[in-house]
């Protein structure tokens, strides 16, 4: 969320500015929702909006040149780890 490019062109979500800020704050939390929060309909709605926003930002990132490069690196790494595990060589 630090890259301003990923935050532009998201009008399809139709989030008011205040709701957008609430979603960003929720995404930056370092802890899971409590049971009480999960029982609160307003929190669940906020969590749904935040999930939609995160998905949109993530989709934009993995389509960018930097994101494609990162995905390719991860795929190569996972293939290497997978082969190492298949052949009994743990890293």
N, C-alpha and C positions, 0 to 999 in steps of 0.2 A: 504494500500500500504506500510505500515511499516513492514509487515511480509515478509521476504525474500523468504519464502517458496512459497508464492502466486505469486511471480514474476519469478519463475523458470519454465522451461518446457513450454514456450509459443511460440515455434518456428512456430506453425501452423499459427500464424498471419503474419509472415514474415515481421515484422516491422524493418527497419533500426534503429540503436541505437539513432540517432538524432530524428527520428519520434517518437520512444518510449518515449523519454524525453519530446517532445512536448505534447504527449498524457497525460503523467502524470501531466504536468503543467496544462493542460486544466481541468483535473479531480479535481485538487486541488483548482480551482478558487472558490471564494465565491459569485459569481454573475452569472446571466444568460447571454447568448449571447445577444448582441445588434441587432437591426434590420439590421444595416449595415453589421455586421458579418454574419448574416444569408443569406444575399444577395451575399456574397463572396463565390465562388465555392471552393476555396482552404480551407477556414475555414470549410465549410460543409464537405469536405472530411476528414479533421482533426477530426472533431467532430464524424464522422462515425467510424474512426479508434479508437478513444478514447472510444466510446461506445462498440465496439467489445472487446477492451482490458478490460474494466471494467466488461463486462459480463463474460469473461474468468476467470478473477481473482475471481469474485463473485462465479462462479460455482465451482471453486477449493476450495474456503473457505467453502461453505456449505456442501461439501463432506468430509471435514476434521473432525476429532473427535471434535475439538473445535467448528466448525461451526454447526455440528449436534446437539451438546449440546445447542448452542444458539437458533437454530431453534426450538428445543423441548420446551425450556423455553418460547419462543414467542408464540407458539401454545397454550400452557397451559394458558398463560396470556390472550390471545385473547378469548379463550373459557370461561375463568372466567369472563372477561368483558362482553362478549356476554350474558352469563347467567344472570349477574347482570342487564343488560339493559332490557332483556326480562322480568325479574321479577320486574322491576321498581326500582331497587336499584342502583343508580348511585354512582360511587366511589368518 
